[in-house]
């Protein structure tokens, strides 16, 4: 066990060790909403409440040609309803 630290290099090394890297298929990156749907599908197989800490280097939202689709508040509401139904807190 380590003490608290403000050493940036140690903190980054710990985060890189703790967070799995899921490479995108091909050269296409998943949008935030696609990633959350994929996460919900995978975590729904586990029983009970699931708590997820999301670390991100930034959003890929505007890299997609269909970015306007995800500005629809109902699309996000549907995602949040799914996460709630699967007992996943992000």
SVG drawing of the C-alpha trace seen along z (x, -y; Angstrom):
<svg xmlns="http://www.w3.org/2000/svg" viewBox="-36 -18 43 31">
<polyline fill="none" stroke="black" stroke-width="0.4" points="0.0,0.0 1.3,-3.5 0.8,-6.8 -1.0,-9.6 1.2,-11.4 1.2,-14.4 3.8,-12.8 2.3,-13.1 4.4,-10.3 3.4,-7.9 -0.3,-8.8 -0.2,-8.4 1.6,-5.0 -1.1,-3.8 -3.9,-4.9 -2.4,-3.3 -2.0,0.0 -5.5,-0.1 -7.4,-1.1 -7.8,1.5 -7.1,0.3 -9.8,1.5 -8.5,0.8 -11.0,-0.3 -11.8,2.1 -9.9,1.1 -9.3,-2.6 -12.8,-3.6 -13.3,-5.0 -16.5,-4.4 -18.5,-7.5 -19.1,-8.1 -22.7,-6.8 -21.6,-3.7 -18.9,-3.0 -21.6,-3.3 -23.9,-0.9 -21.1,1.6 -20.3,1.2 -23.9,1.7 -24.1,4.9 -21.0,6.3 -21.8,5.3 -25.4,6.5 -24.1,10.1 -22.9,9.4 -25.3,9.6 -26.0,6.7 -25.1,3.0 -22.1,2.0 -20.2,-1.3 -18.0,-2.6 -15.4,-5.3 -14.9,-6.8 -11.5,-8.2 -11.2,-9.8 -8.7,-11.7 -11.5,-13.4 -14.5,-12.8 -14.6,-11.3 -18.1,-12.8 -17.2,-15.2 -15.0,-12.8 -18.1,-11.0 -20.0,-12.0 -23.3,-11.3 -22.5,-13.4 -25.9,-15.3 -27.7,-12.0 -26.3,-12.1 -27.4,-15.6 -30.9,-14.1 -31.7,-14.3 -34.0,-11.3 -31.1,-9.1 -29.2,-10.0 -32.3,-9.5 -32.7,-6.0 -29.1,-5.2 -29.5,-6.5 -32.7,-4.4 -30.8,-1.3 -27.9,-2.0 -30.4,-2.4 -32.3,0.8 -29.0,2.7 -28.1,1.1 -25.0,-0.6 -23.8,-3.8 -21.2,-5.8"/>
</svg>
